[in-house]
């Protein structure tokens, strides 16, 4: 008989009603952005010019391509890793092992794509398949989340997440019941966190660059900047893959629809929005402005602390989460190559601001529980959370 779970964590995201709304709103947002980016007005707010029919969303070819992509990334995940790292200690005092081979997967994927293109792979056709690919990715997220929910029914209590076990099936389906769902050594959450979606984002960006070259003779400077900035970001994330093992996604959140959809559908199809916009709405960009944007993107590299001490000097003495401030500066740099005539390319910046404010509030609560009076003193000495003198 399983031991009692103890007090349940408070419900987030508006509880079951909020979870149900988000499971409709998030996919709708993805499709709205895909449609808006290719439309003439490119409006972030307001309905799209026309709604696609089912024939524009469903494609057996897109399904096969998507399954092949997931299969490829799963195969690369299973290859021998340059390092195997241990995660944080779990409730049962065990520590899971994780292969550190995400950068290896990125490099091998690039080699395979390069070989394919040299053999005639029509990568420039991929942008026309974004709608059906997003559709099958969304279906995959729902089906996968159902599998995860059912799998958690037979998981031991020690394997469950703090927040995804309210007893309400809608809320628990959304947030995720099991903390680290696995089959043998294959960790589903860890795999999805940095592999198919993140590398898929880079591939979509490259396909958009190739398509622009086919249409206009060569890629624009703005397209080069967006591809370069975001490739650098993904490469850095995968090179330092081990750092994800201490993030809230891995250590605290269950693996349900929220993370599954975010990892495999939201990331590749919304984070590539700037490149999508530039393909359909080319923007002139001179070298002086490009140099300024590169400088802004370089400001993102704010040093952070990995220890347990509460620092009150340097960036950490100005704001409590300077890494979040760096993320927002980076997001601004990604959007600036798209000009300032449309709000649409700045969706990532707006969304990421809301995401980080919400995540910062969750961090604050956890730090208060962890550090107690020391955290209260830290907050007194460092009153600003993300943006100095503003928030």
Secondary structure, DSSP 8 states (H G I E B T S, - for coil): ------S-----TTHHHHHHHHHHHHHHHHHHHHHHHHSSS--SSS--SS---HHHH--HHHHHHHHHHHHHHHHHHTS--S-EEE----TTS---EEE--HHHHHHHHHHHHHHHHHTT--GGGGGGGHHHHHHHHHHHHHHHHHHHHHHHTTS-GGGB-SSS-SS-HHHHHHH-SBSS-EETTEEHHHHHHHSHHHHHHHHHHHHHHHHHHHHHSS--HHHHHHHHHHHHHHHHHHHTGGGGGGSHHHHT---SHHHHHIIIIIHHHHTTHHHHHHHHS-----HHHHHHHHHHHHTT------SSS---SGGGGT-TTHHHHHHHHHHHHHHHTT-SS-SGGGHHHHHHHHHHHHHHHHHHHHHHHHHTHHHHHHHHH---SSSTTT-
